[in-house]
């Protein structure tokens, strides 16, 4: 179970307040207008910023004293964040050890993760030799080798064309099932949310105003902010 309890974060004069509980195995689409606090919520969970009060925990273990790399989660961004001078194998291997001094077993993990996402034949190449979709798969493989139970997705499909978008969603859906991952996904796309998520969290005015099953999202009439948001994005 992942839990935000009374979390407060202040950015200049703006106050963000989050309470949210996500059960193990749930895939939650974080929806809401721009500037509402969606990425702030992910950044707090990842440890990129610190709350002024409250607690964030996974399996009743507080994360607040843990550095980002110590937290039981991995993160896939819109940007691939690949190192241009490193091979695809090394870019994936960074997810295991930043110094890339991998054992034979760890090298096998890199190969296996690359095969899982469909880039097993590209391990010797450099990022500049890959397409945008292939780079996204490499970034996903780097998440997988970390073997962490929670995956954070920050608009990872927004830069992909429709066909690649569908391929990546199908791939991630299968990996979520096979790896038994808990997922929080920031997205502006209702279509992506319905294709991948089991639940939604609607963030508006720097708070989580509504949480529920994704299958019930389009029938929600309260809060009024959610109703207006759904009308705007239909």
mmCIF file of the C-alpha atoms, coordinates in Angstrom:
data_MODEL
# 
_entry.id   MODEL 
# 
loop_
_atom_site.group_PDB 
_atom_site.id 
_atom_site.type_symbol 
_atom_site.label_atom_id 
_atom_site.label_alt_id 
_atom_site.label_comp_id 
_atom_site.label_asym_id 
_atom_site.label_entity_id 
_atom_site.label_seq_id 
_atom_site.pdbx_PDB_ins_code 
_atom_site.Cartn_x 
_atom_site.Cartn_y 
_atom_site.Cartn_z 
_atom_site.occupancy 
_atom_site.B_iso_or_equiv 
_atom_site.pdbx_formal_charge 
_atom_site.auth_seq_id 
_atom_site.auth_comp_id 
_atom_site.auth_asym_id 
_atom_site.auth_atom_id 
_atom_site.pdbx_PDB_model_num 
ATOM 1   C CA . UNK A 1 1   ? 0.000   0.000   0.000   1.00 0.00 ? 1   UNK A CA 1 
ATOM 2   C CA . UNK A 1 2   ? 1.206   3.504   -0.927  1.00 0.00 ? 2   UNK A CA 1 
ATOM 3   C CA . UNK A 1 3   ? 0.023   6.365   1.242   1.00 0.00 ? 3   UNK A CA 1 
ATOM 4   C CA . UNK A 1 4   ? 0.144   10.164  1.342   1.00 0.00 ? 4   UNK A CA 1 
ATOM 5   C CA . UNK A 1 5   ? -1.029  11.275  4.789   1.00 0.00 ? 5   UNK A CA 1 
ATOM 6   C CA . UNK A 1 6   ? -1.490  14.973  5.511   1.00 0.00 ? 6   UNK A CA 1 
ATOM 7   C CA . UNK A 1 7   ? 1.325   15.885  3.128   1.00 0.00 ? 7   UNK A CA 1 
ATOM 8   C CA . UNK A 1 8   ? 1.923   19.619  2.729   1.00 0.00 ? 8   UNK A CA 1 
ATOM 9   C CA . UNK A 1 9   ? 4.397   21.238  0.361   1.00 0.00 ? 9   UNK A CA 1 
ATOM 10  C CA . UNK A 1 10  ? 4.835   24.949  -0.189  1.00 0.00 ? 10  UNK A CA 1 
ATOM 11  C CA . UNK A 1 11  ? 6.236   26.526  -3.344  1.00 0.00 ? 11  UNK A CA 1 
ATOM 12  C CA . UNK A 1 12  ? 6.524   30.258  -2.697  1.00 0.00 ? 12  UNK A CA 1 
ATOM 13  C CA . UNK A 1 13  ? 2.923   31.296  -1.914  1.00 0.00 ? 13  UNK A CA 1 
ATOM 14  C CA . UNK A 1 14  ? 1.341   28.098  -3.294  1.00 0.00 ? 14  UNK A CA 1 
ATOM 15  C CA . UNK A 1 15  ? 0.366   25.376  -0.821  1.00 0.00 ? 15  UNK A CA 1 
ATOM 16  C CA . UNK A 1 16  ? -0.064  21.777  -1.990  1.00 0.00 ? 16  UNK A CA 1 
ATOM 17  C CA . UNK A 1 17  ? -1.947  19.356  0.289   1.00 0.00 ? 17  UNK A CA 1 
ATOM 18  C CA . UNK A 1 18  ? -2.155  15.670  -0.578  1.00 0.00 ? 18  UNK A CA 1 
ATOM 19  C CA . UNK A 1 19  ? -3.972  12.712  0.966   1.00 0.00 ? 19  UNK A CA 1 
ATOM 20  C CA . UNK A 1 20  ? -4.045  9.571   -1.156  1.00 0.00 ? 20  UNK A CA 1 
ATOM 21  C CA . UNK A 1 21  ? -4.036  5.797   -0.646  1.00 0.00 ? 21  UNK A CA 1 
ATOM 22  C CA . UNK A 1 22  ? -3.132  3.405   -3.469  1.00 0.00 ? 22  UNK A CA 1 
ATOM 23  C CA . UNK A 1 23  ? -3.436  -0.346  -2.984  1.00 0.00 ? 23  UNK A CA 1 
ATOM 24  C CA . UNK A 1 24  ? -0.772  -2.768  -4.153  1.00 0.00 ? 24  UNK A CA 1 
ATOM 25  C CA . UNK A 1 25  ? -1.229  -3.669  -7.826  1.00 0.00 ? 25  UNK A CA 1 
ATOM 26  C CA . UNK A 1 26  ? -3.397  -0.663  -8.675  1.00 0.00 ? 26  UNK A CA 1 
ATOM 27  C CA . UNK A 1 27  ? -2.618  1.434   -11.751 1.00 0.00 ? 27  UNK A CA 1 
ATOM 28  C CA . UNK A 1 28  ? -3.632  5.017   -11.042 1.00 0.00 ? 28  UNK A CA 1 
ATOM 29  C CA . UNK A 1 29  ? -3.977  7.711   -13.698 1.00 0.00 ? 29  UNK A CA 1 
ATOM 30  C CA . UNK A 1 30  ? -3.224  11.131  -12.192 1.00 0.00 ? 30  UNK A CA 1 
ATOM 31  C CA . UNK A 1 31  ? -5.513  13.544  -14.051 1.00 0.00 ? 31  UNK A CA 1 
ATOM 32  C CA . UNK A 1 32  ? -6.130  17.260  -13.790 1.00 0.00 ? 32  UNK A CA 1 
ATOM 33  C CA . UNK A 1 33  ? -5.544  20.648  -15.410 1.00 0.00 ? 33  UNK A CA 1 
ATOM 34  C CA . UNK A 1 34  ? -2.065  22.063  -15.986 1.00 0.00 ? 34  UNK A CA 1 
ATOM 35  C CA . UNK A 1 35  ? -0.508  23.494  -12.849 1.00 0.00 ? 35  UNK A CA 1 
ATOM 36  C CA . UNK A 1 36  ? -2.851  21.543  -10.566 1.00 0.00 ? 36  UNK A CA 1 
ATOM 37  C CA . UNK A 1 37  ? -0.063  19.639  -8.812  1.00 0.00 ? 37  UNK A CA 1 
ATOM 38  C CA . UNK A 1 38  ? 0.147   16.305  -10.652 1.00 0.00 ? 38  UNK A CA 1 
ATOM 39  C CA . UNK A 1 39  ? 3.900   16.329  -11.225 1.00 0.00 ? 39  UNK A CA 1 
ATOM 40  C CA . UNK A 1 40  ? 4.432   17.825  -7.760  1.00 0.00 ? 40  UNK A CA 1 
ATOM 41  C CA . UNK A 1 41  ? 2.736   14.756  -6.289  1.00 0.00 ? 41  UNK A CA 1 
ATOM 42  C CA . UNK A 1 42  ? 5.090   12.457  -8.225  1.00 0.00 ? 42  UNK A CA 1 
ATOM 43  C CA . UNK A 1 43  ? 8.130   14.546  -7.280  1.00 0.00 ? 43  UNK A CA 1 
ATOM 44  C CA . UNK A 1 44  ? 7.231   14.279  -3.593  1.00 0.00 ? 44  UNK A CA 1 
ATOM 45  C CA . UNK A 1 45  ? 6.873   10.518  -3.903  1.00 0.00 ? 45  UNK A CA 1 
ATOM 46  C CA . UNK A 1 46  ? 10.157  10.192  -5.806  1.00 0.00 ? 46  UNK A CA 1 
ATOM 47  C CA . UNK A 1 47  ? 12.015  12.337  -3.270  1.00 0.00 ? 47  UNK A CA 1 
ATOM 48  C CA . UNK A 1 48  ? 12.972  15.134  -5.662  1.00 0.00 ? 48  UNK A CA 1 
ATOM 49  C CA . UNK A 1 49  ? 11.334  17.615  -3.280  1.00 0.00 ? 49  UNK A CA 1 
ATOM 50  C CA . UNK A 1 50  ? 10.545  17.353  0.435   1.00 0.00 ? 50  UNK A CA 1 
ATOM 51  C CA . UNK A 1 51  ? 7.213   18.060  2.169   1.00 0.00 ? 51  UNK A CA 1 
ATOM 52  C CA . UNK A 1 52  ? 7.083   20.506  5.058   1.00 0.00 ? 52  UNK A CA 1 
ATOM 53  C CA . UNK A 1 53  ? 4.782   18.155  6.989   1.00 0.00 ? 53  UNK A CA 1 
ATOM 54  C CA . UNK A 1 54  ? 2.899   14.872  6.719   1.00 0.00 ? 54  UNK A CA 1 
ATOM 55  C CA . UNK A 1 55  ? 4.155   11.440  5.717   1.00 0.00 ? 55  UNK A CA 1 
ATOM 56  C CA . UNK A 1 56  ? 4.631   9.404   2.546   1.00 0.00 ? 56  UNK A CA 1 
ATOM 57  C CA . UNK A 1 57  ? 4.918   5.646   2.974   1.00 0.00 ? 57  UNK A CA 1 
ATOM 58  C CA . UNK A 1 58  ? 4.996   2.367   1.071   1.00 0.00 ? 58  UNK A CA 1 
ATOM 59  C CA . UNK A 1 59  ? 4.011   -0.788  2.977   1.00 0.00 ? 59  UNK A CA 1 
ATOM 60  C CA . UNK A 1 60  ? 3.890   1.326   6.158   1.00 0.00 ? 60  UNK A CA 1 
ATOM 61  C CA . UNK A 1 61  ? 7.561   2.277   5.713   1.00 0.00 ? 61  UNK A CA 1 
ATOM 62  C CA . UNK A 1 62  ? 8.107   6.048   5.648   1.00 0.00 ? 62  UNK A CA 1 
ATOM 63  C CA . UNK A 1 63  ? 10.059  7.272   2.626   1.00 0.00 ? 63  UNK A CA 1 
ATOM 64  C CA . UNK A 1 64  ? 10.941  10.691  3.990   1.00 0.00 ? 64  UNK A CA 1 
ATOM 65  C CA . UNK A 1 65  ? 14.389  9.755   5.287   1.00 0.00 ? 65  UNK A CA 1 
ATOM 66  C CA . UNK A 1 66  ? 15.313  7.952   2.056   1.00 0.00 ? 66  UNK A CA 1 
ATOM 67  C CA . UNK A 1 67  ? 17.179  9.530   -0.861  1.00 0.00 ? 67  UNK A CA 1 
ATOM 68  C CA . UNK A 1 68  ? 15.535  9.141   -4.301  1.00 0.00 ? 68  UNK A CA 1 
ATOM 69  C CA . UNK A 1 69  ? 17.750  6.194   -5.306  1.00 0.00 ? 69  UNK A CA 1 
ATOM 70  C CA . UNK A 1 70  ? 16.910  4.380   -2.053  1.00 0.00 ? 70  UNK A CA 1 
ATOM 71  C CA . UNK A 1 71  ? 13.148  4.488   -2.544  1.00 0.00 ? 71  UNK A CA 1 
ATOM 72  C CA . UNK A 1 72  ? 11.324  1.362   -3.771  1.00 0.00 ? 72  UNK A CA 1 
ATOM 73  C CA . UNK A 1 73  ? 10.264  2.932   -7.053  1.00 0.00 ? 73  UNK A CA 1 
ATOM 74  C CA . UNK A 1 74  ? 11.477  3.650   -10.567 1.00 0.00 ? 74  UNK A CA 1 
ATOM 75  C CA . UNK A 1 75  ? 10.395  6.447   -12.886 1.00 0.00 ? 75  UNK A CA 1 
ATOM 76  C CA . UNK A 1 76  ? 9.824   6.786   -16.635 1.00 0.00 ? 76  UNK A CA 1 
ATOM 77  C CA . UNK A 1 77  ? 9.757   10.339  -17.973 1.00 0.00 ? 77  UNK A CA 1 
ATOM 78  C CA . UNK A 1 78  ? 8.600   11.913  -21.226 1.00 0.00 ? 78  UNK A CA 1 
ATOM 79  C CA . UNK A 1 79  ? 12.291  12.541  -21.920 1.00 0.00 ? 79  UNK A CA 1 
ATOM 80  C CA . UNK A 1 80  ? 14.311  9.361   -22.273 1.00 0.00 ? 80  UNK A CA 1 
ATOM 81  C CA . UNK A 1 81  ? 17.309  10.627  -20.237 1.00 0.00 ? 81  UNK A CA 1 
ATOM 82  C CA . UNK A 1 82  ? 19.762  8.356   -22.032 1.00 0.00 ? 82  UNK A CA 1 
ATOM 83  C CA . UNK A 1 83  ? 23.502  9.068   -21.993 1.00 0.00 ? 83  UNK A CA 1 
ATOM 84  C CA . UNK A 1 84  ? 24.653  9.710   -25.563 1.00 0.00 ? 84  UNK A CA 1 
ATOM 85  C CA . UNK A 1 85  ? 28.183  8.316   -25.053 1.00 0.00 ? 85  UNK A CA 1 
ATOM 86  C CA . UNK A 1 86  ? 27.030  5.022   -23.516 1.00 0.00 ? 86  UNK A CA 1 
ATOM 87  C CA . UNK A 1 87  ? 25.806  1.928   -25.333 1.00 0.00 ? 87  UNK A CA 1 
ATOM 88  C CA . UNK A 1 88  ? 22.231  0.782   -24.903 1.00 0.00 ? 88  UNK A CA 1 
ATOM 89  C CA . UNK A 1 89  ? 23.474  -2.028  -22.653 1.00 0.00 ? 89  UNK A CA 1 
ATOM 90  C CA . UNK A 1 90  ? 25.260  0.459   -20.405 1.00 0.00 ? 90  UNK A CA 1 
ATOM 91  C CA . UNK A 1 91  ? 22.290  2.835   -20.340 1.00 0.00 ? 91  UNK A CA 1 
ATOM 92  C CA . UNK A 1 92  ? 20.143  -0.020  -19.062 1.00 0.00 ? 92  UNK A CA 1 
ATOM 93  C CA . UNK A 1 93  ? 22.880  -1.194  -16.693 1.00 0.00 ? 93  UNK A CA 1 
ATOM 94  C CA . UNK A 1 94  ? 22.870  2.189   -14.966 1.00 0.00 ? 94  UNK A CA 1 
ATOM 95  C CA . UNK A 1 95  ? 19.599  1.105   -13.391 1.00 0.00 ? 95  UNK A CA 1 
ATOM 96  C CA . UNK A 1 96  ? 21.508  -1.581  -11.485 1.00 0.00 ? 96  UNK A CA 1 
ATOM 97  C CA . UNK A 1 97  ? 24.825  0.112   -10.676 1.00 0.00 ? 97  UNK A CA 1 
ATOM 98  C CA . UNK A 1 98  ? 25.786  3.699   -11.543 1.00 0.00 ? 98  UNK A CA 1 
ATOM 99  C CA . UNK A 1 99  ? 29.450  2.650   -11.822 1.00 0.00 ? 99  UNK A CA 1 
ATOM 100 C CA . UNK A 1 100 ? 28.491  -0.058  -14.366 1.00 0.00 ? 100 UNK A CA 1 
ATOM 101 C CA . UNK A 1 101 ? 30.658  -2.681  -12.666 1.00 0.00 ? 101 UNK A CA 1 
ATOM 102 C CA . UNK A 1 102 ? 28.161  -5.434  -13.311 1.00 0.00 ? 102 UNK A CA 1 
ATOM 103 C CA . UNK A 1 103 ? 28.495  -9.086  -12.444 1.00 0.00 ? 103 UNK A CA 1 
ATOM 104 C CA . UNK A 1 104 ? 27.728  -11.714 -15.077 1.00 0.00 ? 104 UNK A CA 1 
ATOM 105 C CA . UNK A 1 105 ? 24.333  -12.242 -13.441 1.00 0.00 ? 105 UNK A CA 1 
ATOM 106 C CA . UNK A 1 106 ? 23.579  -8.515  -13.609 1.00 0.00 ? 106 UNK A CA 1 
ATOM 107 C CA . UNK A 1 107 ? 24.603  -8.419  -17.271 1.00 0.00 ? 107 UNK A CA 1 
ATOM 108 C CA . UNK A 1 108 ? 22.112  -11.218 -17.872 1.00 0.00 ? 108 UNK A CA 1 
ATOM 109 C CA . UNK A 1 109 ? 19.451  -9.070  -16.175 1.00 0.00 ? 109 UNK A CA 1 
ATOM 110 C CA . UNK A 1 110 ? 20.244  -6.250  -18.620 1.00 0.00 ? 110 UNK A CA 1 
ATOM 111 C CA . UNK A 1 111 ? 19.894  -8.595  -21.591 1.00 0.00 ? 111 UNK A CA 1 
ATOM 112 C CA . UNK A 1 112 ? 16.645  -10.042 -20.245 1.00 0.00 ? 112 UNK A CA 1 
ATOM 113 C CA . UNK A 1 113 ? 15.117  -6.595  -19.652 1.00 0.00 ? 113 UNK A CA 1 
ATOM 114 C CA . UNK A 1 114 ? 16.127  -5.480  -23.148 1.00 0.00 ? 114 UNK A CA 1 
ATOM 115 C CA . UNK A 1 115 ? 14.476  -8.555  -24.630 1.00 0.00 ? 115 UNK A CA 1 
ATOM 116 C CA . UNK A 1 116 ? 11.313  -7.953  -22.603 1.00 0.00 ? 116 UNK A CA 1 
ATOM 117 C CA . UNK A 1 117 ? 10.867  -4.511  -24.163 1.00 0.00 ? 117 UNK A CA 1 
ATOM 118 C CA . UNK A 1 118 ? 11.952  -5.505  -27.677 1.00 0.00 ? 118 UNK A CA 1 
ATOM 119 C CA . UNK A 1 119 ? 15.442  -3.977  -27.930 1.00 0.00 ? 119 UNK A CA 1 
ATOM 120 C CA . UNK A 1 120 ? 17.486  -7.116  -27.307 1.00 0.00 ? 120 UNK A CA 1 
ATOM 121 C CA . UNK A 1 121 ? 19.215  -6.809  -30.692 1.00 0.00 ? 121 UNK A CA 1 
ATOM 122 C CA . UNK A 1 122 ? 20.252  -3.186  -30.095 1.00 0.00 ? 122 UNK A CA 1 
ATOM 123 C CA . UNK A 1 123 ? 22.411  -3.472  -26.983 1.00 0.00 ? 123 UNK A CA 1 
ATOM 124 C CA . UNK A 1 124 ? 25.645  -2.533  -28.781 1.00 0.00 ? 124 UNK A CA 1 
ATOM 125 C CA . UNK A 1 125 ? 24.225  0.637   -30.343 1.00 0.00 ? 125 UNK A CA 1 
ATOM 126 C CA . UNK A 1 126 ? 24.345  4.247   -29.159 1.00 0.00 ? 126 UNK A CA 1 
ATOM 127 C CA . UNK A 1 127 ? 21.164  6.238   -28.415 1.00 0.00 ? 127 UNK A CA 1 
ATOM 128 C CA . UNK A 1 128 ? 21.619  8.398   -31.534 1.00 0.00 ? 128 UNK A CA 1 
ATOM 129 C CA . UNK A 1 129 ? 21.170  5.261   -33.643 1.00 0.00 ? 129 UNK A CA 1 
ATOM 130 C CA . UNK A 1 130 ? 17.708  4.558   -32.202 1.00 0.00 ? 130 UNK A CA 1 
ATOM 131 C CA . UNK A 1 131 ? 14.255  5.896   -32.999 1.00 0.00 ? 131 UNK A CA 1 
ATOM 132 C CA . UNK A 1 132 ? 12.199  7.773   -30.415 1.00 0.00 ? 132 UNK A CA 1 
ATOM 133 C CA . UNK A 1 133 ? 10.125  4.695   -29.688 1.00 0.00 ? 133 UNK A CA 1 
ATOM 134 C CA . UNK A 1 134 ? 13.205  2.523   -29.248 1.00 0.00 ? 134 UNK A CA 1 
ATOM 135 C CA . UNK A 1 135 ? 14.730  5.061   -26.841 1.00 0.00 ? 135 UNK A CA 1 
ATOM 136 C CA . UNK A 1 136 ? 11.560  4.962   -24.767 1.00 0.00 ? 136 UNK A CA 1 
ATOM 137 C CA . UNK A 1 137 ? 11.813  1.178   -24.616 1.00 0.00 ? 137 UNK A CA 1 
ATOM 138 C CA . UNK A 1 138 ? 15.411  1.444   -23.402 1.00 0.00 ? 138 UNK A CA 1 
ATOM 139 C CA . UNK A 1 139 ? 14.345  3.852   -20.659 1.00 0.00 ? 139 UNK A CA 1 
ATOM 140 C CA . UNK A 1 140 ? 11.627  1.372   -19.670 1.00 0.00 ? 140 UNK A CA 1 
ATOM 141 C CA . UNK A 1 141 ? 14.151  -1.482  -19.564 1.00 0.00 ? 141 UNK A CA 1 
ATOM 142 C CA . UNK A 1 142 ? 16.295  0.620   -17.212 1.00 0.00 ? 142 UNK A CA 1 
ATOM 143 C CA . UNK A 1 143 ? 13.271  0.844   -14.902 1.00 0.00 ? 143 UNK A CA 1 
ATOM 144 C CA . UNK A 1 144 ? 12.685  -2.908  -15.054 1.00 0.00 ? 144 UNK A CA 1 
ATOM 145 C CA . UNK A 1 145 ? 16.220  -3.936  -14.061 1.00 0.00 ? 145 UNK A CA 1 
ATOM 146 C CA . UNK A 1 146 ? 15.844  -1.993  -10.826 1.00 0.00 ? 146 UNK A CA 1 
ATOM 147 C CA . UNK A 1 147 ? 13.223  -4.546  -9.746  1.00 0.00 ? 147 UNK A CA 1 
ATOM 148 C CA . UNK A 1 148 ? 11.267  -2.053  -7.678  1.00 0.00 ? 148 UNK A CA 1 
ATOM 149 C CA . UNK A 1 149 ? 7.561   -2.591  -6.912  1.00 0.00 ? 149 UNK A CA 1 
ATOM 150 C CA . UNK A 1 150 ? 6.307   0.907   -7.805  1.00 0.00 ? 150 UNK A CA 1 
ATOM 151 C CA . UNK A 1 151 ? 6.595   2.504   -11.255 1.00 0.00 ? 151 UNK A CA 1 
ATOM 152 C CA . UNK A 1 152 ? 6.012   6.225   -11.821 1.00 0.00 ? 152 UNK A CA 1 
ATOM 153 C CA . UNK A 1 153 ? 5.104   7.422   -15.321 1.00 0.00 ? 153 UNK A CA 1 
ATOM 154 C CA . UNK A 1 154 ? 5.280   11.157  -16.051 1.00 0.00 ? 154 UNK A CA 1 
ATOM 155 C CA . UNK A 1 155 ? 3.535   11.675  -19.414 1.00 0.00 ? 155 UNK A CA 1 
ATOM 156 C CA . UNK A 1 156 ? 5.741   9.040   -21.091 1.00 0.00 ? 156 UNK A CA 1 
ATOM 157 C CA . UNK A 1 157 ? 3.609   8.750   -24.238 1.00 0.00 ? 157 UNK A CA 1 
ATOM 158 C CA . UNK A 1 158 ? 2.983   12.416  -25.069 1.00 0.00 ? 158 UNK A CA 1 
ATOM 159 C CA . UNK A 1 159 ? 5.895   12.720  -27.532 1.00 0.00 ? 159 UNK A CA 1 
ATOM 160 C CA . UNK A 1 160 ? 5.069   9.495   -29.411 1.00 0.00 ? 160 UNK A CA 1 
ATOM 161 C CA . UNK A 1 161 ? 3.036   9.195   -32.597 1.00 0.00 ? 161 UNK A CA 1 
ATOM 162 C CA . UNK A 1 162 ? -0.314  7.341   -32.314 1.00 0.00 ? 162 UNK A CA 1 
ATOM 163 C CA . UNK A 1 163 ? 1.018   3.966   -33.473 1.00 0.00 ? 163 UNK A CA 1 
ATOM 164 C CA . UNK A 1 164 ? 4.042   4.009   -31.145 1.00 0.00 ? 164 UNK A CA 1 
ATOM 165 C CA . UNK A 1 165 ? 1.794   5.235   -28.368 1.00 0.00 ? 165 UNK A CA 1 
ATOM 166 C CA . UNK A 1 166 ? -0.457  2.194   -28.711 1.00 0.00 ? 166 UNK A CA 1 
ATOM 167 C CA . UNK A 1 167 ? 2.555   -0.137  -28.847 1.00 0.00 ? 167 UNK A CA 1 
ATOM 168 C CA . UNK A 1 168 ? 4.067   1.334   -25.672 1.00 0.00 ? 168 UNK A CA 1 
ATOM 169 C CA . UNK A 1 169 ? 0.762   1.211   -23.798 1.00 0.00 ? 169 UNK A CA 1 
ATOM 170 C CA . UNK A 1 170 ? 0.293   -2.444  -24.764 1.00 0.00 ? 170 UNK A CA 1 
ATOM 171 C CA . UNK A 1 171 ? 3.875   -3.228  -23.714 1.00 0.00 ? 171 UNK A CA 1 
ATOM 172 C CA . UNK A 1 172 ? 3.599   -1.468  -20.361 1.00 0.00 ? 172 UNK A CA 1 
ATOM 173 C CA . UNK A 1 173 ? 0.209   -3.074  -19.698 1.00 0.00 ? 173 UNK A CA 1 
ATOM 174 C CA . UNK A 1 174 ? 1.762   -6.521  -20.162 1.00 0.00 ? 174 UNK A CA 1 
ATOM 175 C CA . UNK A 1 175 ? 4.780   -5.650  -18.001 1.00 0.00 ? 175 UNK A CA 1 
ATOM 176 C CA . UNK A 1 176 ? 2.557   -4.314  -15.211 1.00 0.00 ? 176 UNK A CA 1 
ATOM 177 C CA . UNK A 1 177 ? 0.736   -7.636  -15.190 1.00 0.00 ? 177 UNK A CA 1 
ATOM 178 C CA . UNK A 1 178 ? 3.818   -9.870  -15.388 1.00 0.00 ? 178 UNK A CA 1 
ATOM 179 C CA . UNK A 1 179 ? 5.894   -7.835  -12.899 1.00 0.00 ? 179 UNK A CA 1 
ATOM 180 C CA . UNK A 1 180 ? 2.936   -7.182  -10.550 1.00 0.00 ? 180 UNK A CA 1 
ATOM 181 C CA . UNK A 1 181 ? 3.708   -3.464  -10.414 1.00 0.00 ? 181 UNK A CA 1 
ATOM 182 C CA . UNK A 1 182 ? 1.867   -0.659  -8.673  1.00 0.00 ? 182 UNK A CA 1 
ATOM 183 C CA . UNK A 1 183 ? 1.773   2.349   -11.008 1.00 0.00 ? 183 UNK A CA 1 
ATOM 184 C CA . UNK A 1 184 ? 1.085   6.081   -10.773 1.00 0.00 ? 184 UNK A CA 1 
ATOM 185 C CA . UNK A 1 185 ? 0.819   7.724   -14.186 1.00 0.00 ? 185 UNK A CA 1 
ATOM 186 C CA . UNK A 1 186 ? 0.529   11.445  -14.837 1.00 0.00 ? 186 UNK A CA 1 
ATOM 187 C CA . UNK A 1 187 ? -1.337  12.005  -18.091 1.00 0.00 ? 187 UNK A CA 1 
ATOM 188 C CA . UNK A 1 188 ? -3.459  14.574  -19.902 1.00 0.00 ? 188 UNK A CA 1 
ATOM 189 C CA . UNK A 1 189 ? -5.019  11.855  -22.058 1.00 0.00 ? 189 UNK A CA 1 
ATOM 190 C CA . UNK A 1 190 ? -8.305  10.289  -20.961 1.00 0.00 ? 190 UNK A CA 1 
ATOM 191 C CA . UNK A 1 191 ? -7.751  7.704   -23.694 1.00 0.00 ? 191 UNK A CA 1 
ATOM 192 C CA . UNK A 1 192 ? -4.394  6.637   -22.225 1.00 0.00 ? 192 UNK A CA 1 
ATOM 193 C CA . UNK A 1 193 ? -5.883  6.579   -18.733 1.00 0.00 ? 193 UNK A CA 1 
ATOM 194 C CA . UNK A 1 194 ? -8.737  4.292   -19.793 1.00 0.00 ? 194 UNK A CA 1 
ATOM 195 C CA . UNK A 1 195 ? -6.355  2.034   -21.743 1.00 0.00 ? 195 UNK A CA 1 
ATOM 196 C CA . UNK A 1 196 ? -3.906  1.475   -18.894 1.00 0.00 ? 196 UNK A CA 1 
ATOM 197 C CA . UNK A 1 197 ? -5.303  2.450   -15.497 1.00 0.00 ? 197 UNK A CA 1 
ATOM 198 C CA . UNK A 1 198 ? -7.522  0.647   -13.012 1.00 0.00 ? 198 UNK A CA 1 
ATOM 199 C CA . UNK A 1 199 ? -8.144  3.823   -10.976 1.00 0.00 ? 199 UNK A CA 1 
ATOM 200 C CA . UNK A 1 200 ? -7.947  7.590   -11.333 1.00 0.00 ? 200 UNK A CA 1 
ATOM 201 C CA . UNK A 1 201 ? -6.957  10.410  -9.002  1.00 0.00 ? 201 UNK A CA 1 
ATOM 202 C CA . UNK A 1 202 ? -8.198  13.862  -9.987  1.00 0.00 ? 202 UNK A CA 1 
ATOM 203 C CA . UNK A 1 203 ? -5.870  16.641  -8.861  1.00 0.00 ? 203 UNK A CA 1 
ATOM 204 C CA . UNK A 1 204 ? -7.112  20.223  -8.863  1.00 0.00 ? 204 UNK A CA 1 
ATOM 205 C CA . UNK A 1 205 ? -6.244  23.320  -6.838  1.00 0.00 ? 205 UNK A CA 1 
ATOM 206 C CA . UNK A 1 206 ? -3.202  21.506  -5.429  1.00 0.00 ? 206 UNK A CA 1 
ATOM 207 C CA . UNK A 1 207 ? -5.260  18.696  -3.837  1.00 0.00 ? 207 UNK A CA 1 
ATOM 208 C CA . UNK A 1 208 ? -6.591  15.242  -4.731  1.00 0.00 ? 208 UNK A CA 1 
ATOM 209 C CA . UNK A 1 209 ? -10.278 16.090  -5.055  1.00 0.00 ? 209 UNK A CA 1 
ATOM 210 C CA . UNK A 1 210 ? -11.550 12.731  -6.308  1.00 0.00 ? 210 UNK A CA 1 
ATOM 211 C CA . UNK A 1 211 ? -10.374 9.114   -6.445  1.00 0.00 ? 211 UNK A CA 1 
ATOM 212 C CA . UNK A 1 212 ? -12.105 6.059   -7.861  1.00 0.00 ? 212 UNK A CA 1 
ATOM 213 C CA . UNK A 1 213 ? -12.336 3.324   -10.472 1.00 0.00 ? 213 UNK A CA 1 
ATOM 214 C CA . UNK A 1 214 ? -11.385 4.364   -13.987 1.00 0.00 ? 214 UNK A CA 1 
ATOM 215 C CA . UNK A 1 215 ? -14.504 2.571   -15.269 1.00 0.00 ? 215 UNK A CA 1 
ATOM 216 C CA . UNK A 1 216 ? -16.629 5.072   -13.338 1.00 0.00 ? 216 UNK A CA 1 
ATOM 217 C CA . UNK A 1 217 ? -14.680 8.190   -14.329 1.00 0.00 ? 217 UNK A CA 1 
ATOM 218 C CA . UNK A 1 218 ? -16.876 9.418   -17.165 1.00 0.00 ? 218 UNK A CA 1 
ATOM 219 C CA . UNK A 1 219 ? -20.056 9.163   -15.082 1.00 0.00 ? 219 UNK A CA 1 
ATOM 220 C CA . UNK A 1 220 ? -18.790 11.345  -12.222 1.00 0.00 ? 220 UNK A CA 1 
ATOM 221 C CA . UNK A 1 221 ? -20.706 14.573  -11.646 1.00 0.00 ? 221 UNK A CA 1 
ATOM 222 C CA . UNK A 1 222 ? -18.948 15.572  -8.420  1.00 0.00 ? 222 UNK A CA 1 
ATOM 223 C CA . UNK A 1 223 ? -16.852 17.388  -7.575  1.00 0.00 ? 223 UNK A CA 1 
ATOM 224 C CA . UNK A 1 224 ? -17.891 20.077  -10.094 1.00 0.00 ? 224 UNK A CA 1 
ATOM 225 C CA . UNK A 1 225 ? -14.222 20.701  -10.965 1.00 0.00 ? 225 UNK A CA 1 
ATOM 226 C CA . UNK A 1 226 ? -13.963 17.122  -12.250 1.00 0.00 ? 226 UNK A CA 1 
ATOM 227 C CA . UNK A 1 227 ? -17.157 17.449  -14.268 1.00 0.00 ? 227 UNK A CA 1 
ATOM 228 C CA . UNK A 1 228 ? -15.868 20.631  -15.918 1.00 0.00 ? 228 UNK A CA 1 
ATOM 229 C CA . UNK A 1 229 ? -12.496 19.015  -16.603 1.00 0.00 ? 229 UNK A CA 1 
ATOM 230 C CA . UNK A 1 230 ? -14.094 15.995  -18.282 1.00 0.00 ? 230 UNK A CA 1 
ATOM 231 C CA . UNK A 1 231 ? -16.288 18.241  -20.428 1.00 0.00 ? 231 UNK A CA 1 
ATOM 232 C CA . UNK A 1 232 ? -13.198 20.169  -21.519 1.00 0.00 ? 232 UNK A CA 1 
ATOM 233 C CA . UNK A 1 233 ? -11.142 17.128  -22.529 1.00 0.00 ? 233 UNK A CA 1 
ATOM 234 C CA . UNK A 1 234 ? -13.861 15.079  -24.239 1.00 0.00 ? 234 UNK A CA 1 
# 
